[in-house]
Amino acid sequence: INIQNLCFGYDQDLILDQISLHVHEKEFLGIVGPNGGGKTTLLKLILGFLSPESGVIRVLGDVPKKAMSKIGYVPQHANFDRDFPITVLEVVLMGLLGNARRFGGFRPSDKERAEQILEKVAMQEFDQRRFGDLSGGQRQRVLIARALAGSPQLLIMDEPTSNVDSWSQRQIFDLLSKINAECTIIVVSHDL
């Protein structure tokens, strides 16, 4: 990621002013700051969800919107209906929707890939369990698996350890340190 002189604001309020940042391949960057400090806004700019008022952003050598297929993203709040009947495996398969056949759904190789990723995040034994029945830490690991399903070069996570207990937080960061051998990681947090 290469950011030069980035400026962005909402209405008349300048949120990010002259931000310059360079993130190298396979780095692990933690962005820490208070709530309302612009962390999520910066991620949205990197992801191409927002456009800067001025400055330049390049992600994997391209403008953010063109790099989206190479980025895995775990949002701050994954809103879902806990009663919705979707399994853990189906959630991970959602990360492969761009690869699915137009008719006929997922290929056997897609399901195999989803199972491999679930094994990587230590959730393979829960593959047929309803997503809404999982604990907060388990759900977060499944959402990380969904983000990893497309083999991203860059993994971006916004507050991945919010609303999970300290044991789950350690598990998530242990997992991220292993994933970092394969891809660049950016994690946003308000918690030092």
QUIRAPE-V212398 format. One record per residue. N is the residue number from 1. RES is the residue in one letter. OMEGA is omega in whole degrees, 0 to 359 (* if undefined). Layout:
BEGIN
((N/RES/OMEGA) (N/RES/OMEGA))
END
This chain:
BEGIN
((1/I/177) (2/N/180) (3/I/180) (4/Q/173) (5/N/182) (6/L/174) (7/C/178) (8/F/176) (9/G/174) (10/Y/185) (11/D/181) (12/Q/183) (13/D/177) (14/L/182) (15/I/179) (16/L/186) (17/D/176) (18/Q/178) (19/I/173) (20/S/187) (21/L/175) (22/H/179) (23/V/182) (24/H/178) (25/E/177) (26/K/171) (27/E/174) (28/F/183) (29/L/173) (30/G/176) (31/I/185) (32/V/177) (33/G/183) (34/P/173) (35/N/180) (36/G/183) (37/G/177) (38/G/183) (39/K/180) (40/T/177) (41/T/178) (42/L/178) (43/L/180) (44/K/176) (45/L/178) (46/I/181) (47/L/181) (48/G/177) (49/F/176) (50/L/177) (51/S/181) (52/P/173) (53/E/175) (54/S/182) (55/G/185) (56/V/174) (57/I/173) (58/R/179) (59/V/182) (60/L/175) (61/G/184) (62/D/174) (63/V/186) (64/P/184) (65/K/180) (66/K/181) (67/A/188) (68/M/182) (69/S/181) (70/K/184) (71/I/170) (72/G/186) (73/Y/173) (74/V/184) (75/P/182) (76/Q/180) (77/H/176) (78/A/181) (79/N/178) (80/F/176) (81/D/183) (82/R/180) (83/D/180) (84/F/186) (85/P/177) (86/I/181) (87/T/177) (88/V/180) (89/L/180) (90/E/177) (91/V/180) (92/V/178) (93/L/177) (94/M/177) (95/G/180) (96/L/184) (97/L/178) (98/G/180) (99/N/186) (100/A/175) (101/R/181) (102/R/178) (103/F/177) (104/G/174) (105/G/186) (106/F/176) (107/R/174) (108/P/179) (109/S/176) (110/D/179) (111/K/177) (112/E/178) (113/R/179) (114/A/178) (115/E/178) (116/Q/180) (117/I/177) (118/L/177) (119/E/180) (120/K/181) (121/V/177) (122/A/178) (123/M/184) (124/Q/182) (125/E/181) (126/F/190) (127/D/181) (128/Q/178) (129/R/176) (130/R/181) (131/F/182) (132/G/180) (133/D/183) (134/L/173) (135/S/180) (136/G/179) (137/G/178) (138/Q/178) (139/R/181) (140/Q/178) (141/R/177) (142/V/178) (143/L/174) (144/I/177) (145/A/178) (146/R/180) (147/A/181) (148/L/186) (149/A/181) (150/G/180) (151/S/183) (152/P/172) (153/Q/182) (154/L/177) (155/L/181) (156/I/181) (157/M/181) (158/D/179) (159/E/184) (160/P/182) (161/T/177) (162/S/178) (163/N/172) (164/V/183) (165/D/185) (166/S/178) (167/W/178) (168/S/177) (169/Q/179) (170/R/179) (171/Q/181) (172/I/181) (173/F/173) (174/D/178) (175/L/181) (176/L/179) (177/S/176) (178/K/180) (179/I/183) (180/N/176) (181/A/184) (182/E/183) (183/C/176) (184/T/182) (185/I/171) (186/I/179) (187/V/176) (188/V/177) (189/S/171) (190/H/185) (191/D/178) (192/L/*))
END
